[in-house]
Amino acid sequence: MAAKRNGSGELVYQLASLILAVIVVHALYVTWIRPRADAILAEQAARMAADPDYVQERSFYVIVRDFEQEACFVLLLWAMAILAYKGFLTRREERLLELELVPLAEGNRILPEDAREYARQIQSLSPAERRRLLPRTLLAAFQRFRATRNIQDVSTTAHGVCEAEAERLDSELSLVRYIAWAIPSIGFIGTVRGIGEALGQAHQAVEGDIAGVTRSLGVAFNSTFIALLISIFLMFFVHWLQLKQERLVLDCESYVDQHLIQHLQVP
């Protein structure tokens, strides 16, 4: 039930962050970016009509004005919100590694008869803390030690819990990986749309009016340019979070080995 509640809460967070990203980005485009881009394009068209030698200057507002770029920014904000939530959970897990969950005096050993008492100390944690990786691993190790009285089984059990957690964390990044894949794809859609519009206006270029063709080609190249930049930016944080999660699992295994397994003893 607790896992279902956590999954439902995360789903609600993801949906809410997507809706908020759509609202914020679209509001910026409607009130700021597209009006500025239209004004710049109109000014450039007037200057070109007055001076045939006028060279257009690239503008940030013109580069990001189209619908493909807007969609890319929405997906970027959505992915960053998910990554921030995952990073917060990872940091919360890391804090437990700084605690002494297995208090043991120097030189003392843990016997199978002591496992229940040490497990009770971990079970006294709050329900939210018991669901985290380190307490779950320690509880599983104590239960295995009490049941089998075999240290190798304890090590295998702890490793299995950590390995399962690593696979779960990796699978939960699948949505962010899909977003990182979708962003360049949307950029290529803008490229196809722009080139198609440019080909549709080829007759105007033959007649000497290349303004429409130039604008359509600008849509094609700008959408891909922005999408690739956003994808590079996003993938950096994806790999950074994945590194943090892998280090969390490795640190948890090291914690269990140093604070528990090395102190176990079978009489």
Helices and strands as residue ranges (DSSP letters): H 2-28, I 29-33, H 34-50, H 60-63, H 67-96, G 112-114, H 115-123, H 127-130, H 133-148, H 151-172, H 174-200, H 202-206, H 211-259, G 261-263
